[in-house]
Amino acid sequence: MTNNELMKEDLKHIFHPCSQMKDYEKLPLIPIKKGKSSYIYDFEDNEYLDCISSWWVNIFGHSNDYINKKINEQLQDLEHVIFAGFTHKPAIDLAKRLVSLTPEPLQKIFFADNGSSAIEISLKMAFQYFKNKGISKPLFVSLENSYHGETMGALAVSDNGLYKDIYEDILIKTIQAKSPSLHDEDIAIDDMRSILKKYEGQVSSVVIEPLIQCAGSMKMYNASYIKKLRALCDEFGVFLIADEIAVGFGRTGTLFAIEQADITPDFLCLSKGITGGYMPLSVVMFTDDIYNAFYCDYDEGKSFLDSHSYTGNTIACAVANAVLDIFEKENIIEKNQEKIALIEKQTQRFKSLENVFEVRQRGMVCAIELKGYDSNRRINLEIFQAALKEGVYIRPLGNVIYFMPPYCFTNEQLIKMIDVTYDIVSTKI
């Protein structure tokens, strides 16, 4: 079948995410037949350089030979088993490895199957921890411009009106503090202190995206804020939840962003890159102290009752172990430093363009924010379509172009990604 034939079949029945379906009357929906390494291919053999890792997940590209091999091996033994009352070696191995890679206080792991669920679990567990001790702390604090997912609890602690405003009447009430990505760091910390002081004894946790507010137009801030926030949370007896769903597994230049702040959160939420884009999986890591608050005889009523049908899926855990193998065997974090430097060098030229407001970068994530365009003009779609004609797939967030390529990109592919984008920004829009 042709691309056009498949598109028509799709649009008869499928409602796509983050889409206004009416757009597809004019905007082509591209059926993808296969992917390999840095490229995805449609049914007419057109190739597209996947510069956003297919929504930030395919950190080692598509159809990775080693991950494929490990999936096939696991399929011969066990595809899935209920995780209540049963366990399996891939989950045990993965838990041990994650504990060894994160700060020592994070000793326990709860499995789920997507990033939003991980956030929900951390919020519920933070609230119930205090409830089990006879204290009610119903409030959560997050940062303005934040995004933590689209289930109801995750949406409540987010601050992106595009996703949140329509549901405001049915969300739990949360408080947003000033973000260090939008304000001076000291002003942001003082605002957080004021909030924690005003609601002292009522706040169970503060949740942040360390270093990069990804869906919030790739706004970035310094690790020093996180270090100060950790001290504030300790001072007021509040948990710190680090949402590394998007920024974990090497995106910021270290395996986890919290390493750059040299702190331990009370909860660490991981997903996306954990399976290299192959399988839905997420984990929530937390301390022994939190774990012990739920450890009791069943009739005491302090158990944490949260479950998902695919919790701890065997294949997903096997894939995650394969991803960690690649990090270890191929020394990915160190090798990425050359690519990080190349991206920084190649994007400097954008700074001289009159229609560029700012170029910002943290590790393997780079954003180019444009200026001077009518807010009603859908500049993101213009850039997307222009790049696609050159075989480059980018998906701007409004007037912010960002690069979040797989780690398998060659230097030549990184340069092509940037060259094509520069040509569009400097001459075609």
Steps between C-alpha positions, in 0.01 A plus 500: 500500500609859443546762770181674391292181504618413851438853621138482381448164674650638822282810506183295480550372854803635691513806727868597527664650812593868523316560174214707370364238263362765265862595424539174313272633228805697385791365704615158373496217752808290426470121527831355618596155377827441682782658693870429519758682709456877448236475227131422458358402158155542350321265258646680199858452626551860602740525794483747786776577749330460839631807685264470800544129571130441431377705796826473690500123551717329235831591658690235302302543181262260333527121475819473703659161431602434861159594645326291233715203600415537869128526425510181295685320778242606759210403273615139509441482875237741630311793351306618808379388841289668766735695728291458816621185672748418221832640386757430229870541439489790251319716757735396780808568286364837388416608855848408625667685216295817540570506874872468427488792252310749717576662839522247782187612692284390203470131584145407403317488165134495398432400139237654270457527126521868399629834621168647611436191713840543665408855598161387632667231711751742650225750587278234656786345690620839631151585626437156651839496674385785723144365523638171634666704774175675588580825314307649210710692248273537197695765307759458226732769364646503151665761281330735257553395137522136613366188333470164676252304290135491402327271747302698756752518783795556268304770319414668830867554589575624148477863393433488129168657419476339159458161668361599838257792488199310364513256796567755775163444668565131563870502594646482847617844609872559481735795538748619239821671611713726284722304266876559487470460123296821485630699797825573678594195706497683833157649425370151417642352822359787709158439344520130581598583858203736531260232377637229729485743792144612422376141469731349762373162615266467200741421213598137446738548207661724244534357148746628239647413163874529569691742272259501202126568485464307178136545397525853643681619185827339606566766765815421698653589836806429713571211735569746783124562531438130562763494774336796673155345456617176661606698809164682509305174480705360788439816703122479460464120516381472142583227248685586179380313190740508204317439173778372272258332260626715210845606621629170640732253331759740367294783355661773713855368457502282811308177546256682728456876531505490883867397482583856395341635817658230719176441689267210573128552440250310712337368183659456157262438208644337186350395167541580125869421432500216753395259224657680206158560344405134479253436781284696746667490842554736791640475850476703817805479724481600866661458840480229764333749735213547256477125438482428873200730545294249299647184652240355738251223561231511232217583740677818615385665176831664413576303185568685175239370257594609152506257209522484122441190290843526337692600812855362480441356153766237436590606146513866598736421786718289270516793256592742780784269602619497139495881499716508813734246338553738208573792732762292679660314209514792259590771754215714370514787749867569427460460123207742500725780625648538151151520350391752762797720410426464128136603544609803703756604240268451201206689652696814591422647157129522587580770756579753226160463331252782560209258540672296774438600861718242674701182455518280809644155566533243776689193391335329203203740503520825305226760445480794263231751595373724221359851525319753286216280377127560533369279781219382273747378241569129540869535442564154646304332220682704235837392638389139540385477138804679359738270688308190400554586134874479574465162673534647851233436763472770766186595693524857638314601815331816379783740415765278661697263280671229698740215431493184710668246272575134572851433625574298187503815284830538321677836488391530137136442595520758779642754256230422242231548766641841591583610143148429373347683795731798459413528132127502583529753783735733312338499155159330484286630786 
